[in-house]
Amino acid sequence: MQRWILLGILVLAAMSVTTQPIYAAAGCATELANCYQRAANIDSFWYRWAAGLDCELDFVECARIKIIGG
């Protein structure tokens, strides 16, 4: 229990120090949600699963570009 409380405090401290990634991920998270919606409309399980993975890769790329730069 103490380990989780300590971990939570460390995460909050890290988030308060580095605010840039939070703002950068805001637009990327909206795009991720839209991509997940498009993926959910696919009928085939495997194609839907692959589309979901593609959404996650696009999200990581978007966040990387906004945080680190092009």
C-alpha positions in Angstrom: 0.0 0.0 0.0 2.8 2.4 0.9 4.5 1.6 -2.4 1.5 2.7 -4.4 1.1 5.9 -2.4 4.8 6.7 -3.0 4.5 5.9 -6.7 1.5 8.2 -7.0 3.3 11.0 -5.3 6.3 10.6 -7.6 4.0 10.6 -10.7 2.3 13.8 -9.6 5.6 15.4 -8.9 6.9 14.5 -12.3 3.7 15.8 -14.0 4.0 19.1 -12.1 7.6 19.6 -13.3 7.1 18.7 -16.9 3.9 20.3 -18.1 4.8 20.4 -21.8 3.9 16.7 -22.5 0.4 17.1 -20.9 -0.4 20.0 -23.3 1.1 18.2 -26.2 -0.9 15.0 -25.7 -4.2 16.9 -25.5 -4.6 17.2 -29.3 -3.2 13.7 -29.8 -5.6 12.2 -27.4 -8.6 13.6 -29.3 -7.2 12.2 -32.5 -6.7 8.9 -30.8 -10.3 8.8 -29.7 -11.5 9.6 -33.2 -9.3 6.9 -34.6 -10.6 4.3 -32.1 -14.1 5.2 -33.2 -13.3 4.6 -36.8 -11.6 1.3 -35.9 -14.6 0.2 -33.9 -16.8 0.5 -37.0 -14.8 -2.2 -38.8 -16.7 -5.5 -39.0 -13.8 -8.0 -39.0 -12.1 -8.7 -35.6 -8.6 -8.9 -37.0 -8.9 -5.8 -39.2 -10.5 -3.9 -36.2 -7.6 -5.1 -34.0 -5.0 -4.0 -36.5 -6.7 -0.6 -36.9 -6.6 -0.1 -33.2 -2.9 -0.9 -33.1 -2.4 1.6 -35.9 -4.3 4.2 -33.9 -1.9 3.7 -31.0 1.2 4.0 -33.2 -0.2 7.2 -34.6 -0.8 8.5 -31.1 2.8 7.7 -30.1 4.1 9.4 -33.2 1.9 12.5 -32.6 3.0 12.8 -29.0 6.6 12.4 -29.9 6.4 15.1 -32.6 4.7 17.5 -30.3 7.0 16.9 -27.3 10.4 16.4 -29.0 9.8 18.0 -32.3 9.7 16.9 -35.9 
